[in-house]
């Protein structure tokens, strides 16, 4: 971070370089461990007591996004990215919890479930779509570019989900089942992996 802020490295180096975004992987790991160890109760109970808290967090995140446009790179890279990631992690876990409660069933809507299913592919390929649109139609007005980017990203992500992710999930299931059979033959208990379609 010090190198990027002190020397003339590419502007978005900290945004995309693995070593600078490692904190996000740690947030996900800590959340997974906390969920497994049943340590998230205070966060979940807060969401139940104040049902608008995740909405407020999403609003705060939106406000911080606008602030990013008007603040220095130093603020964004030193504080902004870590703050955004923390808010996203807390809000996501609360939304997942609230989806099972009365009044929040809209979070389980098929359209949102579809976006959740393709979300990793969307994350992976959206920048390719942005770069493609910027390269081939550089003078396209934003009111046309944004819908094209959104629709293109969803289409590419869905294709990737169907052609890459889903076959590999089936392959994973096949190997997990094969591993279970081999373990059973030796009299060992091997946990199976549940794969959601």
N, C-alpha and C positions, 0 to 999 in steps of 0.2 A: 504494500500500500504506500509506504514511504517513497519507494522508487517511482511509482506511478505518479504521485503527487509532486515529486521533486524534479524528475527528469521528463524528457519529451517522449513518453511512451504513447501509443495510440489512445485516443480519447476514451474508448469503451473497453479498454483492457480489463479494468477491474470488474466491469459488468459481466464479462463473458469468460474470463480466465478461471480454470478449475480451482487453482489454489486460492483465489480471492473469494470464491463462492463456497468454500468448504464449510463455512458456518451454517449454510442452509442444509447441508447433508447432516450436520450435527443436530440441528433443530429437529429434523425428521427422525433421527435415531433416538433422541431424547424423548420425543413424543411417543414413539413406538414402545420404548422401555417403560415410560410412565403409564401408558395404557395397559401394558402387560402386568405391571406391578400394582395396578389399581391406585395410582397416585394422582390421577387427574380429577378426583372428586371435587376439590375446591373450584376448579375452572368450570366443571360441568354444572355444579350446583349454582354457581354465579349466573350461568346462562339461564337456569330454570327460574331463579329468583327475579332476575332482570331480563325478561325475554327479548328486549330490544338491544341487549348488549352486543350480539354479533352484528346487528344492523349498524349500531353506532361505530363498531370497529371497522366495518366496511366503509362507512362514511368518512371516518378518520383516514383510512387508507387512500380514499379518493382525494381527500384534501391534501394529503402528503404528496400525491402524484402531481397535483397542480403546483405545489410548493417546489417540487423538484425542478420544474421548468424555470423557476425564478430564483433559485438558490445556486450557490457556487458548487463546483465539483467537489471541493473539500468537504462541505457539509454532506453532500449526497453519499460520497464514498466512505466517510468516517462514521457518520451517524445514520443517514437516511436508509441505506440498504439494510443495515442490521435491524433498524426499527420496523421497516416494512415487513421483513421476514418474520419477525416476532409477532406482529399483528396478524399476519396471514395465518401463521401456525395456530394461534389461539382462536381466531375466528373460525377456521376450518373445523377444528375439533368440536367447537360449540355447535356449528351448523349440523355436523354429523349427528351429534347427540340430540339436538332439537327436532331433527327430521322424524323421530319416532313419537313426538308429543303432539297432542291435539292442537290444531291451529297452524302447525308447521308442515303438514303433509305435502304442501306444494313443493317442498324441497325434494320430494320423491317423485316428482313429475317425470314422465318418460323422456321429455326433451332434456331435462337436467341430467337424468341417468345416462342418456346417450352421450352428452358432453363429458360426463365423468368417465365413461368407458373409453372415449378416444382422447382423453386429456393428455396422456403422456405423449402420444403421437402428435397431438396439437402443439405441445411444448417443443417437441423435437423439430417439427417441420414448418412452423409458422414463419420463422426467419427466412427460410428458403423462399417461401411465397412472397414475403415482403421484398426480398432482394430481386426476385424475378419480375415482379410488377414494377419496381423502381428502375430496373434495367431496361425492360422492353417498352414501357410506357412512362417515361420519366416526366412528361408534361401533363399527365392525367390529373385533373382536379381532385382534391382530397375527397369531395363528396362522392366521387365515383371510385377513387382508389381504395378507400376504406371498405366499402361493401365488397369490392372485388377481392381484397385481401382476406376479409373475414370468411367469405364463401369459399374462396380457393383454399384457405387453411383448413377449413372443416372437411372439404372434399379430399384433400391430400391426406389428412389425418385419418379419415375413415378408410381410405384405400390402404393405408399403411396398417391400420388395425386389422382389416380383413385379410390382407395378403402377407403380412409379416408377423404381427403380434399374436393373432389368434392361432395360426399354425404352430408357432413356437410354444404357446401355452398348452396346446394339445400334446406336443412333443414332451413338454415338461411333465404333464400328467402321465404319459406313457412311461417315462423313465422312473417317475415316483412309484407307479404301480409295479413295474418290474423290480425295483429295489425292494418293495414290500414283499413280493413273492419270494425273492432270494433270501431275505431275512427270515421269513416264515419257514422256509425249507430248513434253515439252520437252527430254528427254534428261537430266533431273536424277534423282539418287537421293534418294528421300524415305523415311525410315524408317517402317515400319508399326508400329502399336500393337497388341500382343497383348491381347486381352480375355478374362478367365476368366469362365465362367458360374458 
